[in-house]
Amino acid sequence: MTIDAVPAAPLAEWFRGAVPGVADGPLTVTRISGGHSNLTYRITDAAGAAWALRRPPTGMVLATAHDMGREWRFLVALADTPVPVAEPVALCRDPDVIGAEFYVMGFVDGDVLGDEASGHRLAPDARYAAGIDAIDVLAALHAVDPDEVGLSDLRRPGSYLDRQLRRWHRQVHASDVPDLGVIDAAHDRLAKRAAELPPSDVRIAHGDFRLGNLAVGPDGAVRAVFDWELATLGDPLADLGWIIASWGRPGDRVPATLAGPSLVEGWPERDELVARYAERSGRDVADLDFYVAFARWRSSCIGAGVYSRYAGGAMGVAEDAEVLAARLEAFHTQAQAAHDALG
């Protein structure tokens, strides 16, 4: 049986009481994105006005892994800062409306560049501008004082890196990947190096900052940052390491964590992005090799979970042996790259 993730009729009834300016009449619901994370839908009213709705994946097991209220908090906290985010409109905590908690935000008209082919959709000058502006937005995010925007209660004692290493190491060992030797060896090197790093300031860490989670205009300007489900308070350089690890360039010997738009000609080089971040943020990036290795290792751990869900049939779509083998190969490639980078 197919689950209607956002039933239009009950949603329309809730909209009329919670969303200002909605026109009378039915709503149109269109899936924008989804997969392994929270799902996004375009909601259009009878007059053509549009909003975006975020809800958890259907059929999820652990509700705490997709806390819509937490995502909403970051959106609200950043709404009046220089960080471009969609306008927060309304949060629904009542799961009886559509079957899960959700929130509604303003619809941002922009291009989300999530794969290699999408890198061609911007003109070459705009590609370069988009890369630089993405880094400027990241620096702006890390300039926000979490205490000043109402997020102080999210602070946790101890080391952000220690927590991340424990969390992902635990999760990868709960996966169905048969050989974890390299991921364990990389973990040990990362843990040792993390203990030697100078203390980091605590800032908002997006957790998945990359081109595929940004809306850009035709001039390359970033119009909004999306997908705050992994956001937390932590080490800002983890975000920089994540985007650099995903920033593939033509001729790379080690593949990026994702086959993204930067594989196309015209995008900035990684060293340009790092230099720009250092200039705009004022942070010391001398230890960035660690953060890139950590990003590759974390990406490998996430990939192990995706592999396990597909291999076990939890995603509802069967993958053949060749595709599953490719997922395993990507897992080992990133784990080995993380290990070797800290050798």
Beta strands, then each sheet from edge to edge (+ up, - down):
strand 1: 28-33
strand 2: 39-44
strand 3: 50-55
strand 4: 88-92
strand 5: 102-106
strand 6: 203-205
strand 7: 214-216
strand 8: 222-225
strand 9: 232-234
sheet 1: 1+ 2- 3+ 5- 4+
sheet 2: 6+ 9-
sheet 3: 7+ 8-
end
